[in-house]
Amino acid sequence: MSRISVKPMPGAFGVEVEGVDLSRPLDAETERAVMDAFHGGRIMAIRGQKLVFDEFDRFTRRFGDQDAHFLDHLRLLGHPAILMLSNIFEDGKPVGVFEGAAFWHTDVAYRDPPNSATIVYALECPAGGCPTHFADMYAAYDDLPQAVKDRIDGLKVIHHYGNRDDMDEDSPQSAERLTAEQKKKVRNVVMPLVRTHHVTGRKALYGVAGSSFHIVDMPDDEALDLLDSLKEHALQPKYLTAYDYAAGDVVAWDTYATLHKATLQKPATKPEDRRVLWRVSVTGKPQIFRDGPQAT
Ligand SMILES: [Fe+2]
């Protein structure tokens, strides 16, 4: 029987789940309760976990199909599903994503299928903090005037890798620099501007910042005005919250219902400044909404 408790995070949205030990498989009732908390909260934190790779890996697989990240040079060696987020440098090179996510974006909206959820496990966290900022795209959509909803429902947006507000590879606010091989693989994909969530059925603004560059059948100046106005609307303080990690946190966010932005980091120069997070992204629905619960 599930004994989890779910409490709201401080701020506009998000939940913290207590009473779960992710070092063991979840029973069906607990898994359903965790997934319901996740979808209700858009961001979910489960603190105080002590996990080896296989245990974190098992939990992330419950959210959907693991998607090895496009930035293949920053994956954890031997574990392609894990993207490293870190401020540690070795031989002058960062061992993970260092400053490639410090702008508002939707994780991997530039590939089809897009990421539907991202799950991170915090192994080391800097004493000075390094929060991720989130915006609630359900609330941002719900509050739009009906005339705007009528205008944007059904529009299709062209995404590709990058940050439309900053394409300077040397800028800390641009997307992570690509290798020559990765640049050859950049493609345009078409995503809805208003996404109906695959589990909750709620509508959300989708991908209005970051990798969205054009709208199908709309002149670019008009398209960018529209995307920028929706981004500005969605980033009003009433829709925002932030989460700062502690070692042992497992945090998941619903990429169909949020925008997010990392904090710019400083390179670690002493042990207490080190930041190491494992990050897994998935596509598709959580397993419990497809095949039922995992075997225990
Ligand atoms: Fe991200």
Boltz pocket constraint, residues with backbone or C-beta under 6 A from the ligand:
constraints:
  - pocket:
      binder: B
      contacts: [[A, 101], [A, 105], [A, 106], [A, 107], [A, 260]]
      max_distance: 6.0
